[in-house]
């Protein structure tokens, strides 16, 4: 079974799919299926997303204390190029 999840943008229902791709900092690492965008665990930030430029641009709103070995389901916020969006993360294992 392949671990994965979807980020669903609340504004318009746009779906971004992520699949497990290796490990990072001892936890699963996830890559967006259509772009060089990653979701990984970073000790000082918790689970977050970042692009090829290495800049963190998305994070869970559940708080780091509630985060475990998988990106937490629920609300996520992104910030890129002066725009912010709210997403919902949902598991989508295959």
C-alpha positions in Angstrom: 0.0 0.0 0.0 1.2 3.5 -0.9 0.7 6.2 1.7 -0.7 9.5 0.4 -3.0 12.4 1.0 -4.9 15.2 -0.7 -5.0 18.9 0.0 -8.4 20.3 -1.0 -8.6 24.0 -1.4 -11.7 25.3 0.3 -12.2 28.3 -2.1 -12.9 26.2 -5.2 -12.3 22.5 -4.4 -9.0 22.2 -6.3 -7.2 19.0 -5.2 -3.5 18.5 -4.9 -2.4 14.9 -4.5 0.7 13.8 -2.6 2.3 10.3 -2.5 5.0 9.0 -0.2 8.5 9.4 -1.7 11.2 8.2 0.8 11.9 9.6 4.2 13.1 12.8 5.8 14.1 13.4 9.4 13.0 9.8 10.2 9.4 10.3 9.0 7.7 9.6 5.6 8.3 12.3 3.0 5.6 13.2 0.5 5.9 14.6 -3.0 3.1 16.3 -5.0 2.3 14.1 -8.0 2.4 16.9 -10.6 5.1 19.3 -9.3 8.3 19.5 -7.3 6.4 20.3 -4.1 7.1 18.4 -0.9 5.5 17.8 2.5 8.0 16.8 5.2 8.5 16.9 8.9 10.9 19.7 10.0 11.7 19.6 13.8 11.4 23.3 14.3 8.2 23.7 12.3 6.4 20.4 12.3 4.8 19.2 9.0 5.0 21.7 6.3 5.1 22.0 2.5 7.7 23.7 0.4 8.6 24.0 -3.3 11.8 23.5 -5.3 13.1 26.8 -3.9 13.2 25.2 -0.4 10.9 27.9 1.1 8.2 26.6 3.5 4.9 27.8 2.2 2.2 25.6 3.9 1.6 24.2 7.3 -1.0 22.5 9.4 -3.2 24.6 11.7 -3.5 21.8 14.3 -0.3 22.9 16.1 2.9 20.9 16.4 1.9 19.2 19.6 -0.9 17.3 17.8 1.3 16.1 15.0 2.5 12.5 14.7 4.1 10.3 12.1 1.8 11.4 9.3 0.8 14.9 8.2 -2.3 15.7 10.3 -5.8 15.7 8.7 -7.7 18.9 9.0 -7.1 22.5 8.1 -3.8 23.7 6.5 -2.8 27.2 5.4 -0.6 28.1 2.5 1.2 31.4 1.7 2.9 32.1 -1.6 3.4 35.1 -3.8 1.3 37.3 -1.5 -1.7 34.9 -1.5 -3.0 32.7 1.3 -5.4 29.8 0.9 -7.1 27.4 3.3 -7.0 23.7 2.6 -8.3 20.5 4.2 -5.9 17.5 4.3 -7.5 14.1 3.9 -5.8 10.7 3.7 -5.8 9.0 0.3 -3.8 5.8 0.7 -3.7 3.5 -2.3 
